[in-house]
Amino acid sequence: MAKPTMSPEEQLEDLQRRFQLLEGERKATYETAKLNIQQNKEIIGQMKDENKMLRNQIAQLRDEKPQSLEKVLDSTSNEVQQMQRRFDMIKNENNKRRGFLDQLDIKKDELSMGSKMHSNETSPEMRQIRVLENRLDKVMIKYNEAQSIRKTYEAIVKRLKDERIGFDNQLCAIEHTLKAKERDYEELLLLSHDAYHAKEMAQAELHRFEQGVMEERNQRDREVQEKKILVEQRVEMNKRLELREKSLKQQPETEKGHDRLKEASVVSEFTAGYSGDAAQEELQKIMDYKEAVQAIKDATGVSDANEIIQKFLTQEDTQKNLQQLTKDNQSTIDRLNEDRQRLRLQVEELKFSSGGPGGRRQAIDDFESHLGEATEKFERNRGKFERVARPDGPPAGHRKGRWQWDGNVGFRGSKDLQKIFGDMMKCQ
């Protein structure tokens, strides 16, 4: 079963709890060591004093000069006299004790005779003897317990003396271990602060990214609504064109001939005030205008002049909106590229500094997962923006004289186009 991952706050609380336990253990060990050191110092002082006293005695013995033989004889005779006096005293004391012993023998005989006389168990003397025996048993039990306790204390003292030899090394090792733990704690604390700061930055960046996505989504919704309205207008326009074409197909041929005669009369009236070459030139211009308008009708699929003008005006607005949307999407893509590069740099920095414990590895994994999610969102949004920003190709161009299809605006020369439409309206 996989071990559940811990958050940086839980890891920090666990480390603080362990540090408190280590601190309490260190204090107890330190106090015990301090007490042992004090006792050892006292023992060392006593041994130093004894050593000093022995050294003084050795020095005094070395300083004494050998005495003469007479002095030795005098001292020996004095000692013999003292021994004689002591022997006399001991002999006298021995005689006294012999007399006392004889008295005790007499008393013993009397007591033995009394014991034979008072051999009854109910006598007061026997009761007193039993009481004394019971007391003696109790005292012996206590004595044995005291002896066992004394042996235990002696074993403890011996063990403490043995431990006193290697206590300094153990204390140094414990201090080194404590310093290493303190350094690890400081590193973990710094790592926790860095991870918390990185988490806050990532959350802020995610919040900004979500706000940007919401704004872009709202913008796309508005644009979709505008395009939907534009499509509805175009559908309505196509319906009107279909109705107009049906009505034109139903007109009799006489009306078409009448229109051609009317057009010829208008052309003759238009060229009446010009000479032969000028009239021919104006007639050629009219034909060019007519061909250009016919090409525009074929390209746009609209036959009415007002609808053609409206179509080109709406096309310019649509083209401007698409260009603005393309710029906005490109700026969004650039910003997302910068965010992606910055997150990659942060991940690389965390990878290079990943020499610490497992908490740092977990932070790097979190950043990598966040970077992967941001990259997927970035790729998905970029695809959407590219599809939205890709302009539809214009209809097949037509070039006649100075008229040419331009992908950015439409037909160049919009003022001349209005003039042509005005002339065509007059012709009609």
N, C-alpha and C positions, 0 to 999 in steps of 0.2 A: 504493500500500500504506500503510495507516494506521500511524503511528508508535506503537510499544508504549508504554503508559503506565508511568511509573516510580513506585515507592512513595516516600513521604517520606524513608525511610532512604537509598534509592539516590540520590535527588536531593541529600540532604545530603552524602553521600560524594562525588558529582560536584562539588558546589560547593566542598567542602574541597580536592579535588584541583586544581581550577582556581585556587583561592586560593593554594595552595602554588606552582603554576607562576607566577602573577602575582607572588608574593612573591620568588621567585628572580630573575625578570626585573627586578623593581624594584631588588633589591640590586645586580645587575650594572650596571644603568643608573646607579644612584646612585654606585657606585664609579668607573665611567668618568667620570661628570660631576664627581665630586670631584677626580679626577686632572687633568681638563681645567681645572677651576677653579684648581687649584694652579699648573699651568703658566701659565695666563693671568695669575694674580697675579704670578708671577715676571717674565713679560714686561712687565707693566704697571709693576712696580717698576723694571726696567731702563730703560724708556722715561721714567719719572718722573725717574730719576737723570740720564739724558742731557738731558732737558728742563731740569732744574735747572742742569746745567753750562752749557748754552747760554745760559740766562738770565743766569747769572753773567758769562759772557764778554761778552754784549751790554751788561750793566750796566758792566763795566770799560771797554769801548770808549766808552760814552757818558760815562763819568767823565773820560776823558783829554782834556786841553786842547790846542788846536792849538799846535804848536811854532813857534818863530821861524824866519826864513829862514836865519839863520846855522847854526842847529842842523841844519836840513835839508841845507844845503850840506856841513857837516862829515860828517853821516851818509852823504851821497851820495858824498863823496870817499873815505870809509872803505870804502864798498861797492865803489867802483871799484878801490881798491887790493886789496881782497880778491879781486875778480874777476881782476885782473892776476896776482896770485899763483896763483890757481887755474888761470888759463890757462897760466901757465908750467909748473905741475905737470902739467897735462894734456898739454902739448906734450912735456915730458920723457918722460912715460909713453908717449906715442904713438911717440916715437922708439925707446924700448925695445921696444915691441911690433912696430915695423917690423923691428928687428933680429931679434926672435924669429920673425917671419913669414918673413924671409929664411932663417933656419935651418930652419924647417919646410919651405920650398920645396926646400931642398937635400935634406932627408930624404925628401921626397916623390919627388924625382927618383931618389934611391937606391932607394926602395921600388918605384918603377915599374920600374926596371931589375931589381930582385930578383924582382918578380912575373913579368916576362918570362922570367927565368931559371927561376923555380919555378912555371911555369904547369901543372904536372902535378897531376891531381886527387887523387892519392894522397899528396900532400905533407902534412906535419903542419900547415902553415899553413892549407891549404884545409880540412882537417878541423876545425881550430879555428874557422874562419870559419863553416862550416856549423853547428857546435854553437852558436855565438853567434847565428846567424840563427834557429835553432830556439827558442832561449831568448827571442829578441826576439818571435817569433810568439806564444809562450805568454804573455809579458808583455802583449802587445797584446790578446790575448783576455781576459785577466783585467782589463785596463784597460777594455775595452768593457763587460764585465759590471758592473764597478764603476760605470761611467757610467750604465748602465741602472738599476741599483739606486738610484743617487743621484737620478736623475730620478723614479723611483717614490716615493722618500721625499719629494722636494720636492713632488710632486703631493699626497701624503697630508698634508703640512704645510699646503699651501695650502687643501685641503679642510677641515682642522680649523680653520684660521683663519676660513674662511667660516662654518663651523658655530658657531664661538664667538660670532658676532654674535647669532644667534637661539636660543642655548642656554638662556638664562634663561626665555624664553617657553615653550620646550618643557618645561623642568623644572617650571614652574608648572602647565602643562596636565597633565603626568603626575601631579603631586601632587594636583590636583583630581580627576582620574580615580580615583586610588587611594583618596582619601577617599570618593568616591561608591561605589566597590566595597565598601569597609568598611561603609558604612551599609547597602548592599543585603545584605551578608552578615549583619549583625546582625538586620535585618528578617526575613530568611529563617530565621535561627536561632530567633528568637522565634516565627515562624509554625510552624516544625517542632515546637517545644515545645507550642504550643497544639494543633496537630493530634494530637500524641501523647497529650496529656491528654484531648482530646475522644474519641480512639479508645478509651482506657482506660475513660472514663465510659460510652461506648456499649457496650463489651463487658460491663462490669459490669451495666448496665441490661438488656442482652440476656440475661445469665445469670439475673438476678432474674426477668425476664419468663418465661424458659423454666422456671425452678423453679415460678413461679406457675401456668403452664400445666400442668405435670406434676401439681402438687397438685390443681388443678381437675379434671384428667382422672381422677386416682385417685378423687376425691370423686364424680365422675359415674359411674365404674364401680361404686363401692359403692352409689350410689343406684339404678343400673340393676339391680344384683343384688337389692337390697331390693324394688324394684318388680316384678322378675320373680317373686320369692317371693310377693309380694302377689297378682300376677295368677294364679299357680298356685293359691293358696288360693281366689281368687274362682272360678276355673274348677272347682275341686273342689266348691265350694259350689253352683255352678250345676248341676253334675251331680247332687248330692244333691237339689236342689230339683226337677229334672226327674223323678228317680225317685219323689220324694214325690208330685208331681202325678200321675204315672201310677198310683201306688197309690191316690190319692184318687179318680181317675176310675173305678177298678175296684171301689170299694166299692158295695154295693147301696143302693138308695134307703131301705131299712128302717133301715140304720145311720144315714143322714143324719137321718131322722125321729127316731130314738132320740136322736141328739145334740141335735136341737132341743128335744125334751122334757126332756132332761137340763139343757140351758141354761135352759129356762123354770123348771124346778124350782129350779135354783141361784139364779135371779133372785128367785123368790118367797121362798126362804129368806133371801136377802140383804136383802129389803125387808120381812120379817115383823115386825121390831121397830120399824117406823116408822109414823107416822100417814099419812093419805091424801096430804096435800101433800108431806110429807117423802119418802114413798115415791115419789111422782111425780118429785120433784126428783132423788132418787138414781137412779131409773130413767133419767131424762134424762141424768144424768152417765155412766151405764153405756153408753147409746147413743152419747153423744159420744165416750167412750173407744173404743167399738167402731169408730165411723166413723174416728177418728183412726188407730187401729191398721190398719184396712183401707187408709186412704190411705198409711200408711207402707209397708204391704206392696206396694201398687201402685207406689209410688215406687221402692222398693228391689228389687222383683222377688223377694222372699223371703217365704215364708208362715210359717215357724217363728219363734217369739218369740226363742228363744236365738240363732238365726242373725241376726235383725234387730239384737239388742243387740250381737252381735259385729261386725256390719257397721258400726254407728254408732261403736263404739269404735275399730275400725281406720280408719274415715273421719276421726276426730278426729286420730289419729296421723299419717295421711297428709297431712291439711291442715296440721298443724304442721310436718311435714317440708318440705312445699312452701313454706310461708311462710318458714321458715329458709333454704331454698335460694334463694328470691327475694331475701331480704335479702343473702345472700352474693354472689349474682350482681350485685345492684345495687351493692354495695361494690366488686366487681371491675370493673364497668363504669365507676364513678366514678374508680377508680384508673387505669384505662386511658385515660380521658378526660384526666386530669391529665398522664399521661406523654405523651400525644399533643400536648397544648397546650405542654408544656415543650419537646418536640422541635421543634415548629413555631417556638417563640421562638428556639431555638438556630439553626435554619436561617435565620430572618430576620436574626439578628445577624450570622451569617456572610455573608449576602448584602449587608448594609449595609457590612461591612468587607472586601469582595472587591476592593479596589483593588490588590492585590499581584499577583505573577506567577501562572503557570498552575497551580502546586501548590495554591494556595488554592481555585481553581475546582474542581479535582479533589476536594478535601476536601468542598466544598459538595455536589458531585454524589453523593459517598458518603453523606453525611448525608441527602440527599433520597431516595436509593434505600432507605436504612435506614428512613426515616420512611414511605415508601410501603409497604414490607413490613410494618412494625408496624401501619400503618393497615388493611391488608388482613386481617391476623390479628385485629385488634381488631374489625372489622366481622363477620368470620366467627364469632368467639367470641361476640360480642354476639347474633348471630342464633341461635346454639345455645342460649345462656343464656335468651333470650326464649322459645324453643320449650319448653325444659325448665321454665322458671318459670311458663308460662301455665297456670293451673289449669283442669281440666276443669269445664265448667258443671254445676252440680248438677241432679238430676232435677227434673221439674216440681213446683213447690211446692204445698202444700196448707195451707190455713188454715181451721181450724175451732175456734172459741172462742179459747182462748189458745195453740193450737199453730200455729206458723209456721216455715217453712223459713228458716234463716240460712245465708248463703254461707260464713261463716267457721268455724262450728262444726258446724252441722247443724240438728237440731230443738232449739229452746230448751226448757229444763226437763227436763234428763236425769233428775233425781231423780223427778219426776212420771212420766216415761216408764217408769222401772223399776217404779214403783208400779202403773201401768196394766198392764204386762206381768205383774206378779205377780197382779193381779186376774183377768186373762184366763186365766192358767194355772189359777187356782182354778175359773173358769167351765168350762174344758175338763175 
